[in-house]
């Protein structure tokens, strides 16, 4: 299978109605899926009065691509271009509602994205999780002042992935190898094969990634969600200790519900408590799901004004 990847950024509409400008307007309007998505993002803006940026990945609808090795669903540095497009010309005094639906991704890119959004909107950022914000997606959510979640929504452990592998899982595997080899040297050939897939510095890099993710998230909680509270340090430490503990969470893909998130001390707002907001959020969410299911789009970063950055992959058989 051959992938053809490109990004589409709709152009801003111009006033003069000549042939080229009308073509620009048609291209900016996009497909029917674009029109419907933007309709419901605008409705969400009407409900909240706050800027809306949707940060969506289509990994659930395109699992065959993910199984084939496509990595474009993850959070990367390229997403900064999409966010810059979406932030452009917004009235930043209105704050930001950031709709997150992502499997996670790169820790460095996540740090850069949070720094950028905070430089634009300060601490007036609210995360809305209509379904899943996992791994580094959870870290972004925790950098916000509160997280809106429904009964169907989930966050995840923040044990980071490094080169596509869960860092904590790699460390656990290495520690198990040491224990089993110390107990029985006949296991050395078996573990040699397993551990040969790691480069000499890989274990240390995984340990550093884990430490980095925890330190960043604690700092974001202290300076965002719990800013100014006397128990900010203690609460932030406790939340991160739980979410970063692979023994507690058992799996990198563990789903953390709105109730569990609240029990951990995360500031959550139940989506069902505001039926008008719930209707607006879920309508927009379903419009994105339909987009990924029926078009080549793999990732969409889009605001309520229709400014969008869309990653697409066209697949061609060999």
PAZAPA-4460 file (N, C-alpha, C; in steps of 0.05 Angstrom, whole numbers, plus 32768, in hexadecimal, padded with zeros to 4 digits):
% residues 318
    n_x    n_y    n_z   ca_x   ca_y   ca_z    c_x    c_y    c_z   seq   type   mol
   8011   7FE8   8000   8000   8000   8000   8011   8019   8000     1      X     A
   800B   802C   7FF0   801A   8045   7FEE   8008   805B   7FF9     2      X     A
   8013   806C   800B   8004   8082   8016   800C   809C   8008     3      X     A
   7FF9   80AC   8001   7FFE   80C7   7FF7   7FF3   80DA   800C     4      X     A
   8004   80E9   8018   7FFC   80FA   802E   7FFE   8118   8027     5      X     A
   7FEA   8127   802E   7FEC   8144   802A   7FD9   8152   803E     6      X     A
   7FDF   816C   8042   7FCE   817C   8054   7FBF   8190   8043     7      X     A
   7FA6   8196   804C   7F96   81AA   803E   7F8E   81C0   8051     8      X     A
   7F97   81D8   804B   7F8F   81EF   805B   7F7D   8201   804A     9      X     A
   7F63   8202   8050   7F51   8213   8040   7F5B   8230   8040    10      X     A
   7F59   823D   8028   7F62   8258   8026   7F4C   826B   8031    11      X     A
   7F54   8283   8039   7F40   8296   8042   7F31   82A1   802A    12      X     A
   7F17   82A6   802D   7F07   82B0   8017   7F0D   82CD   8011    13      X     A
   7F0C   82D5   7FF8   7F10   82F0   7FF0   7EF5   82FC   7FE7    14      X     A
   7EF4   8317   7FE5   7EDB   8324   7FDF   7ED5   8324   7FC1    15      X     A
   7EE9   8329   7FB0   7EE4   832C   7F93   7EDC   8311   7F87    16      X     A
   7EC7   8312   7F76   7EBB   82FA   7F6B   7EC6   82F1   7F50    17      X     A
   7EE0   82F3   7F4B   7EEA   82E9   7F32   7EED   82CB   7F33    18      X     A
   7EF5   82BF   7F1C   7EF5   82A2   7F19   7F07   8295   7F2E    19      X     A
   7F1F   82A0   7F31   7F32   8294   7F44   7F29   8296   7F61    20      X     A
   7F1D   82AD   7F68   7F14   82B0   7F83   7EFC   829F   7F8A    21      X     A
   7EEA   829B   7F76   7ED4   8289   7F7A   7EDE   826C   7F7E    22      X     A
   7EF2   8264   7F6F   7EFE   824A   7F73   7F0B   8247   7F8E    23      X     A
   7F18   825D   7F97   7F24   825D   7FB2   7F0E   8258   7FC7    24      X     A
   7EF7   8266   7FC3   7EE1   8264   7FD6   7ED5   8247   7FD6    25      X     A
   7ED3   823B   7FBF   7EC9   821F   7FBD   7EDC   820D   7FCC    26      X     A
   7EF6   8210   7FC8   7F0A   81FF   7FD5   7F0A   8204   7FF3    27      X     A
   7F06   821D   7FFB   7F05   8223   8018   7EEC   8217   8025    28      X     A
   7ED6   8216   8017   7EBD   820A   8022   7EC1   81ED   8026    29      X     A
   7ECE   81DF   8014   7ED4   81C3   8017   7EBD   81B0   8011    30      X     A
   7EBF   8198   801A   7EAB   8183   8014   7E92   8187   8026    31      X     A
   7E7E   8177   8021   7E66   8178   8031   7E6D   8172   804E    32      X     A
   7E80   8160   8052   7E89   8159   806E   7E95   8172   807B    33      X     A
   7EA5   8181   806D   7EB0   819A   8078   7E9A   81AD   8080    34      X     A
   7E86   81B0   806F   7E70   81C3   8074   7E61   81BB   808D    35      X     A
   7E5A   81A2   8090   7E4B   8199   80A7   7E5C   819C   80C1    36      X     A
   7E75   8194   80BF   7E87   8196   80D7   7E88   81B3   80E0    37      X     A
   7E8C   81C5   80CE   7E8F   81E1   80D5   7E74   81ED   80DF    38      X     A
   7E5E   81E3   80D5   7E44   81EC   80DF   7E42   81E6   80FD    39      X     A
   7E4A   81CE   8105   7E47   81C7   8121   7E5C   81D2   8133    40      X     A
   7E74   81D7   8129   7E88   81E6   8138   7E7F   8202   813E    41      X     A
   7E72   820E   812A   7E67   8229   812D   7E50   8229   8142    42      X     A
   7E40   8214   8141   7E2A   8212   8155   7E35   820F   8171    43      X     A
   7E4B   8201   8174   7E58   81FE   818E   7E62   821A   8198    44      X     A
   7E6D   8229   8185   7E76   8244   818C   7E5E   8255   8195    45      X     A
   7E48   8252   8188   7E30   8262   818F   7E26   825A   81AC    46      X     A
   7E29   8241   81B3   7E21   8238   81CD   7E33   8243   81E3    47      X     A
   7E4E   8242   81DE   7E61   8249   81F3   7E6A   8266   81F3    48      X     A
   7E6A   8273   81DB   7E76   828D   81D8   7E94   828D   81DA    49      X     A
   7EA0   8275   81D9   7EBD   8272   81DB   7EC8   8268   81C0    50      X     A
   7EE1   826F   81BA   7EEE   8264   81A2   7EEE   8246   81A4    51      X     A
   7EEB   8239   818D   7EEB   821C   818B   7F00   8213   8177    52      X     A
   7F12   8202   8180   7F25   81F4   816E   7F22   81D6   8173    53      X     A
   7F1D   81C8   815E   7F1B   81AA   815F   7F36   819F   8156    54      X     A
   7F40   818C   8167   7F5A   817E   8161   7F53   8161   815F    55      X     A
   7F4F   8157   8147   7F43   813D   8143   7F55   812A   8133    56      X     A
   7F57   8111   813C   7F65   80FD   812D   7F52   80E7   8125    57      X     A
   7F56   80DA   810E   7F44   80C6   8104   7F4D   80AA   8107    58      X     A
   7F5E   80A4   811C   7F69   8089   811F   7F54   8073   8123    59      X     A
   7F3E   807A   812F   7F2A   8066   8134   7F1C   805D   811B    60      X     A
   7F18   8070   8108   7F0A   806A   80EF   7F1D   805E   80DA    61      X     A
   7F37   8061   80DF   7F4B   8058   80CB   7F60   8045   80D8    62      X     A
   7F56   8031   80E6   7F68   801F   80F4   7F79   800F   80E1    63      X     A
   7F70   800A   80C9   7F81   7FFB   80B6   7F9A   800B   80AF    64      X     A
   7F98   8025   80AD   7FAF   8036   80A8   7FC3   8034   80C0    65      X     A
   7FB8   8036   80D8   7FC8   8034   80F0   7FD6   8019   80F1    66      X     A
   7FC8   8004   80EB   7FD4   7FE9   80EC   7FE9   7FE6   80D7    67      X     A
   7FE7   7FF5   80C1   7FFB   7FF4   80AC   8014   8005   80B1    68      X     A
   8014   8013   80C8   802C   8023   80CF   8029   8041   80CB    69      X     A
   8012   804A   80C3   800E   8067   80C0   800F   8075   80DB    70      X     A
   801F   808A   80DE   8023   8097   80F8   8017   80B3   80F9    71      X     A
   8009   80BB   80E4   7FFF   80D6   80E3   7FE7   80DC   80F5    72      X     A
   7FDD   80C9   8103   7FC7   80CE   8116   7FD1   80DB   8130    73      X     A
   7FEA   80D8   8136   7FF6   80E0   814F   7FFA   80FF   8150    74      X     A
   7FFD   8109   8168   8005   8125   816C   8022   8129   8163    75      X     A
   8027   813C   8152   8042   8141   8148   8047   815F   8147    76      X     A
   8060   8166   8141   8066   8183   813E   8057   8190   8127    77      X     A
   8050   8180   8113   8042   818B   80FC   8027   8197   8104    78      X     A
   801C   818D   811A   8001   8197   8123   8002   81B4   812C    79      X     A
   801A   81BE   8131   801C   81DB   8138   8013   81EC   8121    80      X     A
   8018   81E4   8108   800F   81F3   80F1   7FF1   81F4   80F0    81      X     A
   7FE4   81DE   80F7   7FC7   81DD   80F7   7FBC   81EF   810D    82      X     A
   7FC8   81EF   8124   7FBE   8200   813A   7FC3   821E   8134    83      X     A
   7FD9   8224   8127   7FDE   8240   811F   7FC9   8249   810B    84      X     A
   7FC1   8237   80F9   7FAC   823D   80E5   7F92   8242   80F4    85      X     A
   7F8C   8231   8108   7F72   8233   8116   7F71   824B   8128    86      X     A
   7F87   8253   8134   7F88   826A   8147   7F87   8285   8138    87      X     A
   7F90   8285   811F   7F92   829E   8110   7F78   82AE   8110    88      X     A
   7F7B   82C7   8119   7F65   82DB   8119   7F4E   82D5   812C    89      X     A
   7F52   82C2   813E   7F3E   82BE   8153   7F40   82D4   8168    90      X     A
   7F29   82DB   8174   7F28   82EE   818A   7F31   82DF   81A3    91      X     A
   7F4A   82E1   81AA   7F55   82D0   81BF   7F4B   82D8   81DB    92      X     A
   7F3D   82EF   81DD   7F31   82F6   81F7   7F1A   82E4   81FE    93      X     A
   7F10   82D5   81EB   7EF9   82C3   81EF   7F01   82A8   81FA    94      X     A
   7F1B   82A4   81FE   7F24   828A   8207   7F23   8275   81F2    95      X     A
   7F27   825C   81FA   7F28   8246   81E6   7F1B   822D   81F2    96      X     A
   7F09   8221   81E3   7F00   8205   81E8   7F0E   81F3   81D4    97      X     A
   7F20   81E2   81DE   7F2F   81D0   81CD   7F23   81B4   81CD    98      X     A
   7F17   81AC   81B7   7F0B   8191   81B5   7F21   817E   81AE    99      X     A
   7F26   816A   81BF   7F3C   8157   81BB   7F31   813B   81B6   100      X     A
   7F3B   8130   81A0   7F35   8114   819A   7F4E   8109   818D   101      X     A
   7F5F   80FC   819D   7F7A   80F4   8193   7F85   80DC   81A2   102      X     A
   7F95   80CB   8195   7FA1   80B5   81A3   7FBA   80BD   81B2   103      X     A
   7FC3   80D6   81B0   7FDC   80DF   81BC   7FF2   80E2   81A7   104      X     A
   800B   80E2   81B1   8021   80E5   819E   803B   80ED   81AB   105      X     A
   8049   8100   819F   8064   8108   81A7   8064   811B   81BE   106      X     A
   8075   8115   81D3   8075   8126   81EB   8080   8142   81E5   107      X     A
   8095   8144   81D4   80A0   815E   81CE   808C   816F   81BF   108      X     A
   807D   8163   81AC   8069   8172   819D   8053   817B   81B0   109      X     A
   804B   816A   81C2   8036   8171   81D6   803E   8189   81E6   110      X     A
   8057   8189   81F0   8061   81A0   81FF   805F   81B9   81EF   111      X     A
   8068   81B8   81D6   8068   81CF   81C5   804C   81D9   81BF   112      X     A
   8039   81C7   81BC   801D   81CE   81B6   8011   81DC   81CF   113      X     A
   8015   81D1   81E6   800A   81DE   81FE   8016   81F9   8203   114      X     A
   8031   81FC   81FF   803E   8216   8202   8032   822A   81EE   115      X     A
   802D   8221   81D6   8022   8234   81C1   8006   823C   81C9   116      X     A
   7FF4   8229   81D0   7FD9   8230   81D6   7FD7   8242   81EF   117      X     A
   7FE8   823D   8203   7FE8   824E   821A   7FF2   826A   8214   118      X     A
   8005   826C   8201   800F   8287   81F9   7FF9   8297   81EB   119      X     A
   7FE6   8289   81DF   7FD0   8296   81D0   7FB8   829C   81E3   120      X     A
   7FB2   8289   81F5   7F99   828C   8205   7F9D   828C   8223   121      X     A
   7FB6   828C   822B   7FBC   828B   8248   7FB0   8271   8254   122      X     A
   7FA4   8274   826C   7F98   825D   8279   7F7A   825A   8273   123      X     A
   7F70   826A   8260   7F53   8269   825A   7F4E   8254   8244   124      X     A
   7F57   823C   8249   7F53   8226   8235   7F44   820F   8243   125      X     A
   7F2F   8207   8237   7F20   81F0   8241   7F21   81D9   822E   126      X     A
   7F27   81C1   8238   7F28   81AA   8226   7F0C   819D   8226   127      X     A
   7F04   8195   820E   7EEB   8186   820B   7EF3   816B   81FE   128      X     A
   7EEC   8155   820C   7EF3   813A   8203   7ED9   812C   81FC   129      X     A
   7ED2   812B   81E3   7EB9   811E   81DB   7EBA   8100   81DB   130      X     A
   7ED3   80F5   81D8   7ED6   80D8   81D9   7EF0   80D0   81E6   131      X     A
   7F06   80D4   81D8   7F20   80CB   81E2   7F36   80E0   81DF   132      X     A
   7F44   80E6   81F5   7F5D   80F6   81F4   7F71   80E6   8204   133      X     A
   7F81   80D6   81F6   7F93   80C3   8204   7FAF   80CD   8205   134      X     A
   7FBE   80C2   8218   7FDB   80C6   821A   7FE2   80E4   8219   135      X     A
   7FF0   80EE   8205   7FF7   810A   8203   7FDD   811B   81FF   136      X     A
   7FC8   8110   81F5   7FAE   811E   81F4   7FA4   8124   8210   137      X     A
   7FA8   8111   8223   7FA1   8115   823F   7FB2   812B   824B   138      X     A
   7FCC   812B   8244   7FDE   8140   824E   7FD4   815C   8245   139      X     A
   7FCC   815E   822B   7FC2   8178   8222   7FA9   8180   8231   140      X     A
   7F97   816C   8236   7F7E   8172   8245   7F85   817C   8261   141      X     A
   7F99   8170   826E   7FA0   8177   8289   7FAE   8192   828A   142      X     A
   7FB7   819C   8273   7FC3   81B7   8273   7FAD   81CD   8273   143      X     A
   7F94   81C5   826F   7F7E   81D8   826D   7F72   81DE   8289   144      X     A
   7F61   81F2   828B   7F56   81FA   82A5   7F41   81E6   82AE   145      X     A
   7F34   81D8   829C   7F21   81C2   82A3   7F1C   81B1   828B   146      X     A
   7F11   8199   8290   7F0C   8186   827A   7EEE   817F   827A   147      X     A
   7EE2   8183   8262   7EC6   817C   825F   7EC5   815F   8254   148      X     A
   7EB7   814D   8262   7EB6   8131   825A   7E99   8127   825D   149      X     A
   7E91   8115   824B   7E78   8108   824E   7E7B   80EC   825A   150      X     A
   7E65   80DF   825E   7E66   80C3   8269   7E75   80B1   8256   151      X     A
   7E76   80B8   823D   7E83   80A7   8228   7EA0   80B0   8223   152      X     A
   7EAA   80C4   8231   7EC4   80D0   822C   7EDA   80C2   823D   153      X     A
   7EF2   80C2   8232   7F08   80B6   8241   7F22   80C6   823E   154      X     A
   7F31   80C8   8254   7F4D   80D0   8253   7F5D   80B6   8256   155      X     A
   7F78   80B9   8257   7F88   80A1   8258   7FA1   80A6   8269   156      X     A
   7FB1   8091   826E   7FCA   8094   827C   7FDD   80A6   826D   157      X     A
   7FEF   80B3   827B   8001   80C6   826E   801D   80BA   826B   158      X     A
   801F   80A0   826F   8039   8094   8269   803E   8097   824B   159      X     A
   8053   80A6   8244   8056   80AE   8228   805F   8097   8216   160      X     A
   8059   809B   81FC   8064   8089   81E8   807E   8094   81DE   161      X     A
   8091   8083   81D9   80AB   808C   81CE   80B2   807A   81B7   162      X     A
   80B5   8087   819F   80B9   8078   8186   80A3   8063   8182   163      X     A
   808B   806B   8189   8074   805A   8184   806F   8044   8198   164      X     A
   807F   8043   81AE   807C   802F   81C3   8077   803C   81DD   165      X     A
   8066   8030   81EE   8061   803B   8209   807A   803A   821A   166      X     A
   8084   8051   8222   809E   8052   8230   809E   8041   8249   167      X     A
   8089   8042   8259   8088   8033   8272   8088   8015   826C   168      X     A
   807B   800D   8257   807A   7FF1   824F   8096   7FE7   8248   169      X     A
   80A6   7FF8   823B   80C1   7FF0   8234   80D2   7FEC   824D   170      X     A
   80CF   7FFF   8260   80DE   7FFD   8279   80D6   7FE4   8288   171      X     A
   80BC   7FDE   828A   80B3   7FC6   8298   80BF   7FAD   828B   172      X     A
   80BF   7FAC   8270   80CA   7F95   8263   80E8   7F92   8269   173      X     A
   80F6   7FA8   8269   8113   7FA7   826F   8118   7F9D   828C   174      X     A
   8108   7FA7   829F   810B   7F9F   82BB   8104   7F82   82BF   175      X     A
   80F0   7F79   82B0   80E9   7F5C   82B2   8100   7F4B   82A7   176      X     A
   810C   7F54   8291   8122   7F45   8286   8139   7F42   829A   177      X     A
   813F   7F58   82A8   8155   7F57   82BC   814F   7F43   82D2   178      X     A
   8135   7F43   82DB   812E   7F31   82F1   812F   7F14   82E8   179      X     A
   8125   7F0E   82D0   8124   7EF3   82C7   8140   7EE8   82C0   180      X     A
   8151   7EF9   82B5   816C   7EF1   82AF   817C   7EEC   82C9   181      X     A
   8178   7EFD   82DD   8185   7EF9   82F7   817D   7EDF   8304   182      X     A
   8164   7ED8   8300   8159   7EBF   830D   8161   7EA7   82FD   183      X     A
   8163   7EAA   82E2   8169   7E92   82D1   8177   7E9B   82B8   184      X     A
   8191   7E97   82B7   81A0   7EA0   82A0   819A   7E92   8286   185      X     A
   818B   7E7C   8288   8182   7E6E   8270   816E   7E7E   825F   186      X     A
   8163   7E93   826C   8150   7EA4   825D   815E   7EBA   824C   187      X     A
   8178   7EBC   824E   8187   7ED1   8240   8181   7ED0   8222   188      X     A
   8183   7EB9   8214   817E   7EB9   81F7   8162   7EC4   81F0   189      X     A
   814E   7EBD   8200   8133   7EC7   81FA   8131   7EE5   81FD   190      X     A
   813D   7EEF   8213   813C   7F0C   8217   814E   7F1B   8204   191      X     A
   8163   7F0F   81FA   8174   7F1B   81E7   8165   7F23   81CE   192      X     A
   8154   7F11   81C5   8144   7F15   81AD   8130   7F2C   81B2   193      X     A
   8123   7F2C   81C9   810F   7F40   81CF   811C   7F5C   81D2   194      X     A
   8132   7F5E   81E0   813E   7F78   81E6   814F   7F83   81CF   195      X     A
   8155   7F72   81BC   8165   7F7B   81A5   8157   7F90   8194   196      X     A
   813C   7F92   8197   812D   7FA6   8187   8131   7FC3   8192   197      X     A
   813E   7FC5   81AA   8143   7FE0   81B5   8160   7FE8   81B0   198      X     A
   8164   8001   81AA   817F   800C   81A7   818C   800F   81C3   199      X     A
   81A6   8012   81C4   81B4   8013   81DE   81AA   802A   81F1   200      X     A
   81A1   8040   81E5   8199   8057   81F6   817A   8058   81FA   201      X     A
   816C   8045   81EF   814F   8046   81EE   8142   8046   8209   202      X     A
   814C   8035   821B   8141   8033   8236   8143   804E   8245   203      X     A
   815B   805A   8243   815F   8074   8250   814D   8089   8244   204      X     A
   8149   8089   822A   8138   809D   821D   811B   8099   8226   205      X     A
   8112   8080   822A   80F7   807B   8234   80F4   8085   8250   206      X     A
   8108   8081   8261   8107   808B   827D   8105   80A9   827D   207      X     A
   8115   80B6   826C   8114   80D4   826A   80F9   80DE   8260   208      X     A
   80ED   80D0   824D   80D3   80D8   8242   80BD   80D6   8258   209      X     A
   80BE   80C1   8268   80AB   80BE   827E   80AE   80D4   8293   210      X     A
   80C7   80DA   829A   80CC   80F0   82AD   80C3   810B   82A2   211      X     A
   80C9   8110   8289   80C1   8129   827C   80A3   812C   827B   212      X     A
   8095   8117   8274   8077   8119   8272   806B   811F   828D   213      X     A
   8075   8112   82A2   806A   8117   82BD   8070   8133   82C6   214      X     A
   8089   813C   82C2   8090   8157   82CC   8080   816D   82BD   215      X     A
   807C   8169   82A3   806D   817D   8293   8050   817E   829C   216      X     A
   8044   8167   82A0   8027   8166   82A7   8023   8172   82C3   217      X     A
   8034   816C   82D6   8032   8178   82F0   8033   8196   82EF   218      X     A
   8046   81A0   82DF   8049   81BD   82DC   8030   81CA   82D0   219      X     A
   8025   81BD   82BB   800D   81C7   82AE   7FF5   81C8   82C1   220      X     A
   7FF2   81B3   82D1   7FDC   81B2   82E4   7FE0   81C8   82F9   221      X     A
   7FF8   81CC   8303   7FFD   81E1   8317   7FF7   81FD   830C   222      X     A
   7FFF   8201   82F3   7FFD   821D   82E8   7FE3   8221   82D8   223      X     A
   7FD2   820C   82D6   7FB9   820E   82C7   7FA1   8207   82D8   224      X     A
   7F9B   81EE   82D9   7F83   81E4   82E6   7F82   81EB   8304   225      X     A
   7F99   81EB   8311   7F9A   81F0   832E   7FA9   8209   8335   226      X     A
   7FAC   821B   8322   7FBB   8233   8326   7FB0   8243   833D   227      X     A
   7FC1   824B   8350   7FB9   825B   8367   7FAE   824C   837E   228      X     A
   7FA9   8232   837C   7F9E   8223   8392   7FB5   821A   83A4   229      X     A
   7FB1   821A   83BE   7FC6   8213   83D1   7FCF   81F6   83CE   230      X     A
   7FBD   81E4   83C5   7FC4   81C8   83C3   7FCC   81C1   83A7   231      X     A
   7FD3   81D4   8396   7FD9   81D0   837A   7FEE   81BA   8376   232      X     A
   8004   81BD   8384   801B   81AA   8381   8012   818E   8389   233      X     A
   8006   818B   83A0   7FFE   8171   83AA   7FEA   8163   8397   234      X     A
   7FD6   8172   838E   7FC1   8167   837D   7FCD   815F   8362   235      X     A
   7FDE   8170   8357   7FEA   816B   833D   7FFC   8152   833F   236      X     A
   800C   8150   8354   801D   8139   8358   800C   811F   8359   237      X     A
   7FF6   8120   8368   7FE6   8108   836B   7FD9   80FF   8351   238      X     A
   7FCF   8112   8341   7FC2   810B   8328   7FD6   80FE   8315   239      X     A
   7FEE   810A   8313   8002   8100   8300   800D   80E6   830A   240      X     A
   8010   80E3   8324   801A   80C9   832F   8008   80B3   8327   241      X     A
   7FEE   80B8   8328   7FDA   80A3   8320   7FDA   809E   8302   242      X     A
   7FDA   80B3   82F2   7FD8   80B0   82D5   7FF1   80A6   82C8   243      X     A
   8008   80AA   82D6   8022   80A1   82CB   802B   8087   82D6   244      X     A
   801B   807B   82E8   8023   8062   82F5   8019   804A   82E4   245      X     A
   802A   803D   82D6   8022   8028   82C4   8017   8010   82D4   246      X     A
   8020   800D   82ED   8016   7FF7   82FE   7FF9   7FFC   8304   247      X     A
   7FF2   8015   8309   7FD6   801C   830F   7FC4   801B   82F6   248      X     A
   7FCD   8026   82E0   7FBC   8028   82C9   7FBC   800F   82B8   249      X     A
   7FD1   7FFE   82BC   7FD3   7FE3   82AF   7FDA   7FE4   8292   250      X     A
   7FCF   7FF8   8283   7FD3   7FF9   8266   7FD4   8015   825C   251      X     A
   7FE4   801A   8247   7FE6   8034   823B   7FCB   803D   8230   252      X     A
   7FBA   802A   8228   7FA0   8030   821C   7F89   8030   8230   253      X     A
   7F8F   802F   824A   7F7A   802F   825F   7F69   8048   825C   254      X     A
   7F4E   8044   825E   7F3B   805A   825B   7F33   8065   8277   255      X     A
   7F35   807F   827A   7F2F   808B   8294   7F15   809C   8290   256      X     A
   7F00   8094   829E   7EE6   80A0   829A   7EE4   80BB   82A8   257      X     A
   7ECE   80C9   82A3   7ECA   80E3   82AF   7EC8   80E0   82CE   258      X     A
   7EBC   80CB   82D7   7EBA   80C7   82F4   7ED6   80C1   8300   259      X     A
   7EE5   80B0   82F3   7F00   80AA   82FD   7F12   80C3   82FC   260      X     A
   7F0F   80D3   82E7   7F1F   80EC   82E5   7F18   80FF   82FC   261      X     A
   7EFE   8101   8302   7EF6   8112   8318   7F00   8107   8333   262      X     A
   7F00   80ED   8336   7F0A   80E1   834F   7F28   80E6   8353   263      X     A
   7F36   80E8   833C   7F53   80EE   833E   7F59   810A   8346   264      X     A
   7F44   811C   8343   7F48   8138   834A   7F49   814A   8332   265      X     A
   7F46   813F   831A   7F46   8150   8302   7F2C   8160   8302   266      X     A
   7F2F   817A   82FA   7F17   818B   82F8   7F08   8183   82DE   267      X     A
   7EF2   8175   82E2   7EE2   816D   82CB   7EC6   8179   82CC   268      X     A
   7EBB   817E   82B5   7E9F   8187   82B3   7E90   8171   82A3   269      X     A
   7E7B   8167   82AE   7E6B   8152   82A0   7E5C   815E   8289   270      X     A
   7E60   8154   8272   7E53   815E   825A   7E35   815C   825C   271      X     A
   7E2B   8148   8269   7E0E   8144   826C   7E00   8159   827E   272      X     A
   7E11   8168   828C   7E05   817C   829E   7DFA   8194   828F   273      X     A
   7E02   8197   8275   7DF8   81AD   8264   7DEF   81A1   824A   274      X     A
   7DD5   819B   8247   7DCA   818E   822F   7DD0   819D   8215   275      X     A
   7DD0   81B8   8216   7DD6   81C7   81FE   7DF3   81C4   81F5   276      X     A
   7E05   81C4   8209   7E21   81C0   8202   7E25   81A3   81F9   277      X     A
   7E18   8190   8206   7E1B   8174   81FE   7E12   8170   81E1   278      X     A
   7DFC   817C   81DA   7DF2   8179   81BE   7E06   8185   81AA   279      X     A
   7E11   819C   81B1   7E23   81A9   819E   7E3D   8199   819C   280      X     A
   7E48   8190   81B2   7E61   8181   81B1   7E5E   8167   81A2   281      X     A
   7E49   8158   81A8   7E46   813E   819B   7E3F   8140   817E   282      X     A
   7E30   8155   8176   7E2B   815A   815A   7E45   815F   814A   283      X     A
   7E56   816F   8156   7E70   8175   8149   7E81   815B   8148   284      X     A
   7E81   814C   815E   7E90   8134   815F   7E88   8120   814A   285      X     A
   7E6E   811C   8147   7E64   8109   8133   7E6A   8112   8116   286      X     A
   7E6B   812D   8112   7E72   8137   80F8   7E8F   8130   80F1   287      X     A
   7EA0   8132   8105   7EBC   812A   8101   7EBF   810C   80FC   288      X     A
   7EB1   80FC   810B   7EB2   80DF   8107   7EA9   80D8   80EA   289      X     A
   7E94   80E4   80E1   7E8B   80DF   80C5   7EA0   80E8   80B1   290      X     A
   7EAE   80FE   80B6   7EC3   8108   80A4   7ED9   80F3   80A2   291      X     A
   7EE2   80E8   80B8   7EF8   80D4   80B7   7EEF   80BA   80AB   292      X     A
   7ED6   80B3   80AF   7ECB   8099   80A5   7EC8   809A   8086   293      X     A
   7EC3   80B2   807B   7EBA   80B4   805F   7ECD   80C4   804D   294      X     A
   7EE3   80CE   8058   7EF5   80DE   8047   7F12   80D5   804D   295      X     A
   7F26   80DF   803D   7F42   80D7   8043   7F4E   80E6   805B   296      X     A
   7F3F   80F7   8069   7F4A   8106   807F   7F53   80F4   8095   297      X     A
   7F6B   80FA   80A0   7F75   80EA   80B7   7F78   80FC   80D0   298      X     A
   7F7A   8116   80CC   7F7B   8128   80E3   7F70   8143   80DA   299      X     A
   7F60   814F   80EC   7F54   816A   80E6   7F58   817C   80FE   300      X     A
   7F64   8193   80F9   7F66   81A8   810E   7F56   81C0   8102   301      X     A
   7F41   81C8   8110   7F2D   81DA   8103   7F20   81EC   8118   302      X     A
   7F1B   8205   8111   7F0E   8217   8124   7EF1   821C   811C   303      X     A
   7EE2   822A   812D   7EC6   822F   8128   7EC0   8242   8111   304      X     A
   7ED5   824E   8106   7ED2   8260   80EF   7ED8   8252   80D5   305      X     A
   7EDE   8238   80D6   7EE2   8229   80BE   7EFF   8227   80B5   306      X     A
   7F11   8234   80C3   7F2E   8232   80BC   7F38   8217   80C5   307      X     A
   7F43   8208   80B2   7F4A   81EC   80B8   7F64   81E4   80AC   308      X     A
   7F71   81D1   80B9   7F89   81C4   80B0   7F82   81A6   80AF   309      X     A
   7F82   819A   8098   7F78   817F   8095   7F8E   816D   8089   310      X     A
   7F96   8158   8098   7FA8   8144   808D   7F98   812F   807F   311      X     A
   7FA1   8126   8068   7F93   8112   8059   7FA6   80FD   804E   312      X     A
   7F9E   80E5   804D   7FAE   80CF   8041   7F9E   80C1   802C   313      X     A
   7FA9   80C0   8014   7F9C   80B1   7FFF   7FAC   8097   7FFC   314      X     A
   7F9F   8081   7FFD   7FAC   8067   7FFB   7FA9   805B   7FDF   315      X     A
   7FBF   8051   7FD6   7FBF   8044   7FBB   7FCC   8029   7FBD   316      X     A
   7FC0   8015   7FB1   7FCB   7FFA   7FB2   7FE4   7FF9   7FA0   317      X     A
   7FF7   7FE8   7FA8   800F   7FE5   7F98   8009   7FD7   7F7E   318      X     A
***
